[in-house]
């Protein structure tokens, strides 16, 4: 019976809300499953308690399946990380999460948003370009293994 209820709930649309320090373990788990060098629970917790951090989460029921974290300073924001749990990728979760986050940043006074993404990360590059980001620089050999990072920007408002 519990498996049936779990499957039924997992079919619903995700709910998006502000991430909290209590989400640190779940965010660290999704981050670790998404990146070569995942952040620890303590690193995530420290970010979430900073006043300059803006963070949203995607939930299915009570399970965190995605997040986005930025730092805001002097009218500019930098997206530090975006991740969707592997089992939930390809289900159109990242775009509404990103859109909500960009609206939140604009509401807090950000006029522009920056991020870095691996040039070989085609799904992320597509997401950001469709969301209005454009390339403003490159960091050759920035990532482990020598991969180039694209520096992207989007103006808000």
Phi and psi in degrees as a GROMACS rama.xvg file:
@    title "Ramachandran Plot"
@    xaxis  label "Phi"
@    yaxis  label "Psi"
@TYPE xy
-62.9302  -37.2228  UNK-2
-64.5264  -39.8827  UNK-3
-62.3324  -45.941  UNK-4
-63.0964  -42.0549  UNK-5
-61.3382  -45.1665  UNK-6
-64.157  -39.7103  UNK-7
-62.7315  -45.2704  UNK-8
-67.9178  -33.1148  UNK-9
-71.422  -12.9395  UNK-10
-83.1941  -15.4076  UNK-11
-71.4403  166.778  UNK-12
-73.3919  148.036  UNK-13
-69.9892  152.063  UNK-14
-102.538  138.531  UNK-15
-112.243  137.213  UNK-16
-158.315  173.927  UNK-17
-66.4821  135.55  UNK-18
-78.9184  150.72  UNK-19
-126.624  163.285  UNK-20
-54.4588  -31.2777  UNK-21
-66.7421  -11.5569  UNK-22
-88.2658  -0.588902  UNK-23
-55.3  -44.6066  UNK-24
-64.5711  -43.9765  UNK-25
-67.2214  -40.2586  UNK-26
-64.9525  -43.2829  UNK-27
-61.042  -37.34  UNK-28
-66.176  -44.5935  UNK-29
-66.5636  -41.0267  UNK-30
-61.923  -45.4255  UNK-31
-63.0959  -32.2558  UNK-32
-79.6414  -9.97352  UNK-33
-110.183  -21.3152  UNK-34
-130.757  154.033  UNK-35
-60.1722  -41.7298  UNK-36
-117.471  97.8337  UNK-37
-75.8237  156.017  UNK-38
-82.5079  146.427  UNK-39
-78.1594  163.336  UNK-40
-57.6165  -40.5449  UNK-41
-64.4532  -41.8388  UNK-42
-61.8928  -43.8467  UNK-43
-65.32  -44.3039  UNK-44
-58.1489  -45.658  UNK-45
-60.2813  -38.7919  UNK-46
-64.3115  -45.261  UNK-47
-67.6332  -22.3431  UNK-48
-91.6997  -6.40288  UNK-49
-73.0261  138.349  UNK-50
-65.4871  -26.2918  UNK-51
-84.7759  -5.038  UNK-52
-88.1743  135.167  UNK-53
-119.752  128.339  UNK-54
-144.644  136.244  UNK-55
-122.549  159.313  UNK-56
-133.404  156.704  UNK-57
-113.88  128.729  UNK-58
-123.428  142.469  UNK-59
-115.965  111.989  UNK-60
63.3344  -122.654  UNK-61
-105  7.46693  UNK-62
-95.8966  123.725  UNK-63
-75.421  123.08  UNK-64
-117.487  -3.99314  UNK-65
-171.06  163.814  UNK-66
-158.537  165.381  UNK-67
-145.468  133.708  UNK-68
-127.774  134.533  UNK-69
-135.125  161.745  UNK-70
-113.963  139.253  UNK-71
-119.921  130.463  UNK-72
-157.177  132.899  UNK-73
49.6596  44.3313  UNK-74
79.0047  5.1895  UNK-75
-126.226  150.922  UNK-76
-127.726  150.958  UNK-77
-124.306  122.54  UNK-78
-75.56  119.376  UNK-79
-85.9235  -38.0509  UNK-80
-164.501  145.054  UNK-81
-136.468  133.218  UNK-82
-153.834  144.802  UNK-83
-119.34  134.715  UNK-84
-53.8125  140.026  UNK-85
-50.099  -40.2028  UNK-86
-68.3531  -14.6554  UNK-87
-109.948  1.56517  UNK-88
-69.3244  151.967  UNK-89
78.4704  14.4098  UNK-90
-115.535  24.7262  UNK-91
58.5934  46.3833  UNK-92
-102.187  -36.5642  UNK-93
-65.9046  -38.4065  UNK-94
-66.2819  -49.2572  UNK-95
-64.0657  -32.7503  UNK-96
-64.8656  -45.4008  UNK-97
-63.1559  -44.6498  UNK-98
-60.4468  -44.3333  UNK-99
-60.0734  -44.3729  UNK-100
-63.1648  -43.6128  UNK-101
-64.1013  -39.2824  UNK-102
-63.1146  -41.0394  UNK-103
-63.0613  -45.3862  UNK-104
-60.7882  -43.2681  UNK-105
-62.199  -41.3426  UNK-106
-64.1045  -25.0757  UNK-107
-91.5054  3.78014  UNK-108
102.661  3.51227  UNK-109
-69.7467  133.135  UNK-110
-101.202  -20.8599  UNK-111
-149.222  155.012  UNK-112
-130.93  136.762  UNK-113
-120.629  157.267  UNK-114
-160.757  164.813  UNK-115
-121.627  138.445  UNK-116
-143.522  142.954  UNK-117
-63.7391  131.772  UNK-118
-62.7359  -21.203  UNK-119
-88.5612  -2.77404  UNK-120
-86.9825  78.1706  UNK-121
-57.9271  -44.4146  UNK-122
-61.3388  -41.8726  UNK-123
-68.6074  -41.4935  UNK-124
-59.9342  -42.4849  UNK-125
-61.4426  -47.0539  UNK-126
-55.3731  -50.7606  UNK-127
-68.4337  -40.0634  UNK-128
-65.7862  -41.5214  UNK-129
-65.8422  -24.7167  UNK-130
-88.4234  5.20335  UNK-131
95.8185  9.61902  UNK-132
-79.8265  149.486  UNK-133
-137.669  153.95  UNK-134
-74.1526  132.85  UNK-135
-123.414  -3.20137  UNK-136
-178.694  172.112  UNK-137
-137.714  145.604  UNK-138
-121.049  98.4482  UNK-139
-64.78  135.465  UNK-140
63.8567  22.1677  UNK-141
-68.2132  -40.6197  UNK-142
-92.8077  158.614  UNK-143
-54.1815  138.403  UNK-144
86.6785  3.36391  UNK-145
85.9584  7.34233  UNK-146
-66.7888  146.781  UNK-147
-86.2319  138.811  UNK-148
-98.8299  133.693  UNK-149
-90.693  133.254  UNK-150
-96.881  117.951  UNK-151
-112.716  154.699  UNK-152
-138.329  148.223  UNK-153
-138.91  132.2  UNK-154
-88.7188  141.431  UNK-155
-109.193  148.836  UNK-156
